[in-house]
Amino acid sequence: MAPSKGKSEVREEEQPKNRINLNPINRLFENPQRSIEPYVRRGQIVADLGCNKGYYTFALAECVGPEGRVYAIDLKEEYVCALEKKGDELGYRNVEWHAANASDLSFIKDESVDFVLANGLLCNVPDHRQLVVNEIQRILKPTGRAYISLGGISPFFGFVGRAEWERILEGFIVKRRGGFIQKWADVSKKDNGQYVAGNDVESTKRPRFLKLRKKLGES
């Protein structure tokens, strides 16, 4: 596999652009590995929560390399079985497949994960949403970070309103976030209960997709 990288003031290279797609249609124009490369480095441990059909799973596996590990987790056993078979055929040995609810990640040790990807997951767990958030907080290393989003357009079932979204984010240090329409956030673990808010948080109203970057250039 090819190698691939309490106030939120960090160097520019540590604040990647939002390249993770919220809209499934836009994924037709996206390179998933390039999208997640800014968030992970070789040798890291990552968790893909709600991996679905593996859109980002194998890209994550490429980025962390054979020294790293990817936990690929989805509630639908048929997805996980199909992905595991595909992964074996392609020679990926650094992925652990789990058909499980993200509200119970007991097979992952406390503070052992460098990066958690939960793209569009929280809308699909209306009955266990806070438990999922608690698990993300538990498994993240003190130096880890997570990308959480509600997807492109929140569905009526499982809709997360502004107030609930803000309560979720209060459990993390928010490095960057989207606006009200595109609810996504690049977060890290709280340190001694301190929360970064206000001017320390970078707000972006729309994600920068790969197609737009090619048209307009990096901003």
C-alpha positions in Angstrom: 0.0 0.0 0.0 1.3 3.4 -0.9 2.3 5.8 2.0 0.6 8.9 2.2 -0.3 13.4 7.1 -7.1 24.8 24.3 -7.5 27.3 22.0 -7.5 26.2 18.5 -4.6 28.3 17.2 -2.5 25.8 15.3 -0.2 26.0 12.3 -1.8 26.2 8.9 -0.8 22.7 7.9 -2.6 21.4 11.0 -5.9 23.0 10.0 -6.9 21.1 6.8 -9.5 22.4 4.5 -12.9 20.7 4.7 -12.5 18.1 1.9 -14.9 15.4 3.2 -18.0 15.3 1.2 -21.4 15.9 2.8 -23.3 15.3 -0.4 -23.2 11.8 -2.0 -23.7 13.3 -5.5 -20.6 15.4 -5.2 -18.6 12.2 -4.4 -18.8 11.3 -8.1 -16.1 14.1 -8.6 -14.1 13.4 -5.5 -10.9 11.5 -4.8 -11.7 10.1 -1.3 -8.0 9.4 -0.4 -7.0 13.0 -1.2 -10.0 14.2 0.9 -9.0 12.4 4.1 -5.2 12.7 3.8 -5.0 16.0 5.7 -6.6 14.3 8.8 -4.5 11.2 9.1 -0.9 10.1 9.0 0.9 6.8 8.4 0.9 4.4 11.4 -2.2 6.0 13.0 -5.3 4.3 14.4 -8.5 5.5 12.9 -12.2 4.6 13.3 -14.7 4.9 10.4 -18.1 5.0 12.1 -21.0 4.2 9.9 -18.7 3.1 7.1 -21.6 2.1 4.9 -20.3 0.7 1.6 -16.7 1.8 2.4 -16.5 5.0 0.5 -13.7 6.3 2.8 -12.6 3.0 4.5 -10.0 1.9 2.0 -8.7 5.4 1.5 -8.1 5.5 5.3 -6.4 2.2 5.1 -4.1 3.5 2.4 -3.3 6.6 4.4 -2.4 4.8 7.6 -0.4 2.1 5.8 0.3 -1.4 7.1 1.7 0.0 10.4 -1.7 1.6 11.2 -5.2 0.2 11.7 -8.7 1.1 10.6 -11.8 0.1 12.6 -14.6 -0.1 10.0 -17.9 -0.1 11.8 -21.5 -0.3 10.4 -24.8 -1.5 11.8 -25.6 -3.4 8.6 -24.0 -6.8 8.6 -24.4 -7.2 4.9 -22.3 -4.1 4.2 -19.6 -5.2 6.6 -19.4 -8.8 5.2 -19.2 -7.4 1.6 -16.5 -5.0 2.5 -14.5 -7.6 4.4 -14.6 -9.9 1.4 -13.5 -7.0 -0.9 -10.8 -6.0 1.5 -9.4 -9.6 1.6 -9.4 -9.7 -2.2 -7.5 -6.4 -2.4 -5.0 -7.4 0.2 -5.9 -5.0 3.0 -4.7 -6.5 6.3 -4.9 -3.3 8.4 -8.7 -3.1 8.6 -10.9 -4.6 11.4 -14.5 -5.1 10.4 -17.3 -4.8 12.9 -21.0 -5.1 12.4 -22.0 -3.1 15.5 -23.9 -0.1 16.8 -21.6 2.9 17.2 -23.2 3.4 20.6 -21.2 0.5 21.9 -17.5 0.4 20.8 -16.3 -1.7 23.7 -13.9 -3.6 21.3 -11.9 -0.3 21.0 -9.7 0.7 24.0 -10.1 4.0 25.8 -8.0 6.8 24.3 -6.5 4.6 21.6 -7.7 6.3 18.4 -6.0 9.1 16.5 -8.9 10.1 14.2 -12.6 9.3 14.1 -14.7 9.8 11.0 -18.4 10.0 11.6 -19.7 11.5 8.4 -23.5 11.6 8.3 -23.7 9.1 11.2 -25.6 11.0 13.9 -28.8 11.5 11.9 -29.1 7.7 11.7 -29.0 7.1 15.4 -31.8 9.2 16.9 -32.3 6.9 19.9 -28.6 6.5 20.7 -27.1 9.8 19.6 -25.6 10.9 22.9 -24.2 7.4 23.5 -22.4 7.6 20.1 -21.0 11.0 21.1 -19.8 9.5 24.4 -18.1 6.7 22.7 -16.3 9.0 20.3 -15.1 11.0 23.3 -14.0 7.8 25.1 -11.9 6.3 22.3 -10.2 9.5 21.1 -6.6 10.0 22.3 -6.0 13.3 24.1 -4.2 14.4 20.9 -6.8 12.9 18.6 -9.4 14.6 16.5 -12.7 13.7 14.9 -14.7 14.8 11.9 -18.4 14.7 12.6 -21.2 15.7 10.3 -24.9 15.4 9.7 -24.5 14.7 6.0 -25.6 17.0 3.1 -29.3 17.5 4.0 -30.5 16.3 7.4 -33.5 13.8 6.9 -36.8 14.4 8.6 -36.3 11.1 10.5 -33.3 11.7 12.8 -33.2 15.4 12.2 -30.7 17.2 14.4 -31.8 20.8 15.2 -29.5 23.7 15.9 -29.8 23.5 19.7 -29.0 19.8 19.8 -26.1 20.2 17.4 -24.6 22.9 19.6 -25.0 20.7 22.7 -23.1 17.9 20.8 -20.3 20.3 19.9 -20.0 21.5 23.5 -18.6 18.1 24.4 -15.5 18.8 22.2 -12.9 21.5 21.4 -14.1 22.8 18.1 -11.3 23.6 15.6 -13.5 24.4 12.6 -17.1 24.0 11.7 -19.7 24.6 9.1 -22.7 26.8 9.2 -26.4 26.0 10.0 -27.2 24.4 6.7 -24.0 22.3 6.4 -23.5 20.9 9.9 -20.0 19.5 10.2 -17.2 20.1 12.6 -13.5 19.2 13.0 -13.1 18.6 16.7 -10.7 17.3 19.3 -11.0 16.1 22.8 -11.6 18.5 25.6 -8.7 19.2 27.9 -9.7 19.6 31.6 -13.3 20.6 30.6 -12.2 23.7 28.7 -14.2 24.5 25.6 -13.1 26.7 22.7 -15.8 29.0 21.4 -16.5 32.3 19.9 -13.6 33.9 17.9 -11.4 30.9 18.4 -13.6 28.8 16.2 -13.3 29.0 12.4 -16.7 28.9 10.8 -17.2 28.0 7.1 -20.6 28.1 5.6 -20.0 25.6 2.9 -17.5 22.7 2.5 -14.7 23.0 -0.1 -15.2 20.1 -2.4 -12.4 18.8 -4.7 -14.3 20.0 -7.8 -14.6 23.5 -6.4 -10.9 23.6 -5.5 -9.9 22.8 -9.0 -12.1 25.6 -10.3 -11.4 28.3 -7.8 -8.1 27.3 -6.3 -7.3 26.9 -2.6 -8.5 29.7 -0.3 
